[in-house]
Amino acid sequence: MQNKDELAKNPGVWCGLNKPEMTEEEADVVVFGIPFDGGVSFRGGAADAPRLLRENTFNSTPCTEKLEYYDRLNLLDGGDFIGPDREVFFNEIKEYVTKLVKMGKKFTMIGGDHSVTIPVEWGINEALDEDFGIVHIDAHMDLCYKLGGDHLSHGNTQRRALEMKNISSLENIYFIGIRSIEPDEFEFKKENNIQVKTSYDCFKEGIESVADDCISKMKKYNKVYITFDIDALDPGYAAGTGTPQFGGLTPRMSLTLLEKLFTELNVIGFDVVEIAPNLDPSLTAMFAGRKLLTQVWGYWADEVGKLEK
């Protein structure tokens, strides 16, 4: 069920950009939450992220790190998708995203664990009649066929994507920041050519080189989706996440990576997932996620002529 609570209806949320009186057609960007963490294999808590992020954007400004301002950007909070039946509300998410993509609307999804990216990618696939690209920024590839007996867990995200009509091969997906692998993923990797840059590669080769390689592989797709699991960051910068892995990306690397991807690819959608506030009282992961959102919205504001430099 799609639910708009009082926070989602408040014009002060999302750095004062929220326009609750607008429709999806009128907005420049649509944002929605999926407060679900029933697909985790380790520690939960990511279901709390959408609400906490909303609560912590009232005192934040629509400003990029280059001090560019975009307070004229019209953002609509579509609320949260919730419900006891995963099959039902995953299908509702798919239908909502299909509608957004068909109308050419940029959108942002706030998770939730990484399983909630699955219905979002289903929706993109349903809306398009062409292949699209996926950039998966994460400590894990999420290529398990099943994880803990669940085929829709947070470890299956891109394995489910490979079953879609508009993800015709592994060439459609580019992985960045990886530094952990499950046994069946290891076997899958041995048998398939996966486009992956590990966190080690990002440090050794340099993040700009990694970004350039990703762009060279993804630029053949007219539309690209970027999914950002907050555990791509080193846990020193984002402790509040369910499955942290030491040796991750730094904030500077992440921001530089997103700058290059958003300015050189047609990114139609973006998500931030796996922020688990209860696992870190200082909320480092939440504040990291908030910074990522305000940065990428600045790139989209530039596209629609609402960025003041």
C-alpha positions in Angstrom: 0.0 0.0 0.0 1.2 3.5 -0.9 1.0 5.6 2.3 1.6 9.3 2.7 2.0 10.2 6.3 2.3 13.8 7.7 6.0 14.0 7.0 5.6 13.1 3.3 2.9 15.8 3.1 5.1 18.5 4.7 6.6 21.1 2.4 9.6 21.5 4.7 10.8 18.0 4.1 13.7 17.2 1.7 15.4 20.5 2.3 12.2 22.4 1.7 11.9 21.1 -1.9 8.8 19.0 -1.3 5.7 20.2 -3.2 2.9 18.1 -1.8 0.3 20.0 -3.9 1.9 18.8 -7.1 1.2 15.7 -9.1 4.0 13.4 -10.3 3.5 14.9 -13.8 4.2 18.4 -12.5 7.2 17.6 -10.4 10.8 17.6 -11.6 11.8 14.7 -9.3 9.8 12.2 -7.4 11.1 10.6 -4.2 9.5 7.7 -2.3 10.4 5.3 0.5 10.3 1.6 1.0 10.6 1.0 4.7 11.1 -2.8 4.4 14.0 -4.9 5.8 12.4 -8.4 5.6 15.0 -9.4 3.0 18.1 -9.2 5.2 20.4 -12.1 5.9 22.1 -10.6 8.9 21.1 -7.4 10.9 17.9 -5.5 10.3 17.0 -1.8 10.9 17.0 -0.4 7.4 13.2 -0.1 7.5 13.7 2.9 9.7 15.7 4.9 7.1 13.0 6.6 5.0 11.3 8.3 8.0 14.6 9.2 9.7 15.9 10.8 6.5 12.8 12.8 6.1 13.1 14.0 9.7 16.7 15.1 9.2 16.1 17.1 6.0 14.2 20.0 7.6 17.5 21.6 8.7 19.4 20.8 5.5 19.6 23.1 2.4 19.3 22.3 -1.3 23.0 22.9 -1.9 25.8 21.0 -3.6 29.3 20.7 -2.2 30.4 23.3 -4.8 28.0 25.7 -3.1 25.5 25.6 -6.0 21.9 26.2 -5.0 18.7 24.6 -6.4 15.8 25.7 -4.2 13.6 26.1 -7.3 13.7 22.3 -8.0 10.2 20.9 -7.6 10.3 17.6 -5.7 7.3 15.5 -4.8 7.4 13.0 -2.0 5.3 10.0 -3.1 5.2 8.5 0.4 6.1 5.0 1.4 5.2 1.6 0.1 4.3 -0.7 3.0 2.3 -3.8 3.7 2.4 -7.3 5.2 2.4 -9.1 1.9 5.7 -8.6 0.1 4.3 -9.9 -3.2 1.5 -7.3 -3.2 3.5 -4.2 -2.4 6.4 -5.2 -4.5 4.0 -5.3 -7.4 2.6 -1.9 -6.4 6.2 -0.5 -6.4 6.7 -2.0 -9.9 3.6 -0.3 -11.2 4.5 3.0 -9.7 8.0 3.0 -11.1 6.6 1.9 -14.5 4.3 5.0 -14.5 7.2 7.3 -13.5 9.6 6.0 -16.2 6.9 6.1 -18.9 6.3 9.8 -18.1 10.0 10.5 -18.2 10.2 11.4 -14.6 13.5 11.3 -12.6 13.0 9.5 -9.3 14.8 8.5 -6.1 14.0 5.6 -3.9 14.9 5.4 -0.2 15.3 1.9 1.2 14.9 -0.4 3.1 17.3 -3.3 2.5 18.6 -3.9 -0.9 15.8 -6.3 -1.8 13.6 -3.3 -2.4 15.6 -2.4 -5.5 14.2 -5.5 -7.2 10.7 -4.2 -7.8 12.1 -0.8 -8.8 14.2 -2.5 -11.5 11.1 -4.5 -12.5 9.3 -1.3 -13.0 12.0 0.2 -15.2 12.1 -3.0 -17.2 8.3 -2.9 -17.7 8.3 0.7 -18.9 11.0 0.4 -21.5 11.3 -1.2 -24.9 15.1 -1.1 -24.9 18.0 -2.3 -22.9 19.0 -0.2 -20.0 22.1 -0.1 -17.7 22.5 -0.6 -14.0 25.4 0.7 -11.9 25.5 -1.3 -8.6 27.7 0.5 -6.0 28.0 -1.8 -3.0 30.3 -4.0 -0.9 28.5 -7.0 -2.3 27.4 -8.0 -5.8 24.0 -9.4 -4.8 24.2 -12.1 -7.4 23.1 -15.0 -5.3 20.4 -17.1 -6.9 18.9 -17.6 -3.4 20.1 -16.4 0.0 18.8 -18.3 3.0 16.2 -19.9 0.8 14.8 -16.5 -0.3 14.9 -15.6 -4.0 13.9 -12.0 -3.2 16.4 -11.2 -0.5 18.9 -8.4 -0.4 21.5 -10.8 -1.8 19.5 -11.5 -5.0 19.0 -8.0 -6.4 21.0 -8.2 -9.6 20.5 -11.9 -10.1 16.8 -11.1 -10.5 17.7 -8.2 -12.8 19.4 -10.7 -15.1 16.0 -12.4 -15.6 14.4 -9.2 -17.1 13.9 -8.7 -20.8 15.8 -5.4 -21.0 18.8 -6.7 -19.1 20.0 -8.9 -21.9 23.4 -9.8 -20.4 25.8 -9.1 -17.7 27.2 -6.3 -19.9 24.2 -4.3 -18.7 25.4 -4.2 -15.1 28.6 -2.6 -13.7 29.6 -3.3 -10.1 31.7 -0.8 -8.1 33.1 -1.1 -4.5 32.8 -4.9 -4.2 34.9 -6.6 -1.5 32.9 -9.7 -0.4 31.5 -12.7 -2.2 29.2 -15.6 -1.4 30.1 -19.1 -2.4 27.5 -19.4 -5.2 28.5 -15.9 -6.4 32.1 -17.1 -6.6 31.1 -20.0 -8.8 28.9 -17.7 -10.9 31.9 -15.3 -11.3 34.1 -18.1 -12.5 31.7 -19.0 -15.2 30.8 -15.5 -16.3 32.4 -12.3 -17.3 31.3 -9.8 -14.7 32.1 -6.1 -15.1 33.3 -5.4 -11.6 35.7 -2.9 -9.9 36.4 -4.0 -6.3 37.1 -1.5 -3.6 40.7 -2.5 -3.9 40.6 -1.6 -7.6 39.1 1.8 -6.8 42.0 2.6 -4.5 44.8 1.2 -6.8 43.5 2.5 -10.1 41.9 5.7 -8.8 38.2 6.5 -8.6 38.2 8.7 -11.7 39.7 5.9 -13.8 37.1 3.5 -12.5 34.3 6.0 -13.3 35.7 6.5 -16.8 35.7 2.7 -17.4 32.1 2.4 -16.1 31.0 5.3 -18.3 32.7 3.7 -21.4 30.7 0.5 -20.8 27.4 2.2 -19.8 27.2 5.0 -22.4 25.7 2.7 -25.0 22.5 2.6 -22.9 20.1 5.5 -23.3 18.9 5.1 -19.7 20.9 4.1 -16.6 19.8 3.3 -13.1 22.2 3.7 -10.1 21.7 1.8 -6.9 23.9 2.8 -3.9 24.1 0.5 -1.0 25.5 2.6 1.9 27.8 -0.3 2.8 29.8 0.6 -0.3 31.3 3.2 2.1 33.9 2.1 4.6 32.1 1.5 7.9 34.2 4.3 9.4 32.1 6.6 7.4 28.8 4.7 7.5 28.6 2.4 10.5 24.9 2.1 10.6 24.3 -0.7 8.1 23.5 -4.3 8.4 26.4 -6.0 6.7 29.4 -3.6 6.9 32.7 -4.6 5.2 36.1 -3.0 6.2 38.1 -1.4 3.4 35.4 0.5 1.6 35.1 3.7 -0.4 35.7 7.0 1.2 33.2 9.9 1.0 35.5 11.8 -1.5 35.6 8.8 -3.8 31.9 8.3 -3.7 31.1 11.9 -4.4 33.6 12.1 -7.3 32.2 8.8 -8.7 28.6 10.1 -8.7 29.6 13.4 -10.2 31.2 11.7 -13.2 28.3 9.2 -13.6 25.5 11.7 -13.3 27.2 14.3 -15.7 28.1 11.8 -18.4 25.3 9.2 -18.3 21.5 9.7 -18.5 20.6 8.6 -15.0 16.9 8.2 -14.8 16.7 6.9 -11.2 18.8 6.5 -8.1 18.4 4.7 -4.8 20.1 4.7 -1.4 19.6 1.5 0.6 20.7 -0.4 3.7 20.9 2.6 6.1 20.1 1.1 9.5 19.9 3.9 12.0 19.5 1.7 15.1 23.0 0.2 14.5 24.8 3.6 14.9 23.6 6.2 17.4 25.7 8.9 15.7 23.8 8.3 12.5 26.8 8.4 10.2 25.2 6.3 7.5 22.1 8.4 7.6 24.0 11.7 7.2 26.1 10.0 4.4 22.9 9.1 2.6 21.5 12.6 3.0 24.6 14.0 1.4 24.4 11.6 -1.5 20.8 12.7 -2.1 21.4 16.4 -2.0 24.3 16.0 -4.5 22.5 13.9 -7.1 19.4 16.2 -6.9 21.8 19.0 -7.8 22.8 17.2 -11.0 19.2 16.7 -12.0 18.4 20.4 -11.1 21.1 21.4 -13.5 19.5 19.3 -16.2 16.2 21.2 -15.8 17.8 24.6 -15.5 17.1 25.1 -11.8 20.7 25.1 -10.5 22.2 28.5 -9.5 25.9 28.5 -9.8 
